Amino acid sequence: MTTMWLVVGVAALVMIGTVGWVAWRDRARTVGAEDRTAGRDAQARQHRYEAERHFAQNDTIHRGQEHH
């Protein structure tokens, strides 16, 4: 019975250590220049898409109406 509790305790310590190490590693990780550039590119594409949709919807609303 003691051996079983010893194995369970060691397994728990290994699990806690692994979770702690992964959390520390992810927190210490820095964002690279490529990630920042990709984020800016994605945001620029999104803004362009939204502007094109706005223009297309505006054109649809005013099509067939006289403009004074």
C-alpha positions as a Python dict, from the first residue, in 0.01 Angstrom:
ca = {
    (1, 'M'): (0, 0, 0),
    (2, 'T'): (285, 238, 82),
    (3, 'T'): (444, 171, -257),
    (4, 'M'): (121, 265, -434),
    (5, 'W'): (98, 598, -247),
    (6, 'L'): (465, 665, -323),
    (7, 'V'): (406, 606, -696),
    (8, 'V'): (93, 826, -690),
    (9, 'G'): (286, 1102, -509),
    (10, 'V'): (577, 1090, -753),
    (11, 'A'): (337, 1097, -1050),
    (12, 'A'): (157, 1398, -899),
    (13, 'L'): (487, 1581, -846),
    (14, 'V'): (591, 1511, -1207),
    (15, 'M'): (256, 1640, -1334),
    (16, 'I'): (272, 1955, -1121),
    (17, 'G'): (632, 2014, -1228),
    (18, 'T'): (542, 1971, -1596),
    (19, 'V'): (245, 2208, -1574),
    (20, 'G'): (457, 2465, -1389),
    (21, 'W'): (741, 2440, -1640),
    (22, 'V'): (507, 2479, -1940),
    (23, 'A'): (337, 2779, -1779),
    (24, 'W'): (674, 2941, -1707),
    (25, 'R'): (801, 2869, -2058),
    (26, 'D'): (491, 3015, -2226),
    (27, 'R'): (500, 3325, -2008),
    (28, 'A'): (868, 3381, -2086),
    (29, 'R'): (815, 3343, -2459),
    (30, 'T'): (839, 3670, -2649),
    (31, 'V'): (648, 3767, -2958),
    (32, 'G'): (873, 3765, -3259),
    (33, 'A'): (895, 4029, -3529),
    (34, 'E'): (725, 3796, -3779),
    (35, 'D'): (423, 3759, -3549),
    (36, 'R'): (385, 4136, -3515),
    (37, 'T'): (420, 4184, -3892),
    (38, 'A'): (164, 3910, -3961),
    (39, 'G'): (-77, 4072, -3716),
    (40, 'R'): (-44, 4413, -3882),
    (41, 'D'): (-90, 4257, -4228),
    (42, 'A'): (-403, 4075, -4115),
    (43, 'Q'): (-544, 4393, -3963),
    (44, 'A'): (-472, 4589, -4282),
    (45, 'R'): (-646, 4321, -4491),
    (46, 'Q'): (-947, 4333, -4259),
    (47, 'H'): (-973, 4712, -4286),
    (48, 'R'): (-947, 4694, -4666),
    (49, 'Y'): (-1217, 4428, -4678),
    (50, 'E'): (-1448, 4634, -4455),
    (51, 'A'): (-1394, 4944, -4668),
    (52, 'E'): (-1471, 4750, -4988),
    (53, 'R'): (-1787, 4604, -4832),
    (54, 'H'): (-1898, 4949, -4719),
    (55, 'F'): (-1848, 5085, -5071),
    (56, 'A'): (-2029, 4790, -5229),
    (57, 'Q'): (-2325, 4824, -4993),
    (58, 'N'): (-2341, 5199, -5050),
    (59, 'D'): (-2341, 5141, -5426),
    (60, 'T'): (-2623, 4887, -5392),
    (61, 'I'): (-2836, 5121, -5182),
    (62, 'H'): (-2801, 5414, -5423),
    (63, 'R'): (-2831, 5218, -5747),
    (64, 'G'): (-3138, 5319, -5943),
    (65, 'Q'): (-3198, 5633, -5741),
    (66, 'E'): (-3148, 5977, -5881),
    (67, 'H'): (-2876, 6178, -5717),
    (68, 'H'): (-2947, 6548, -5679),
}
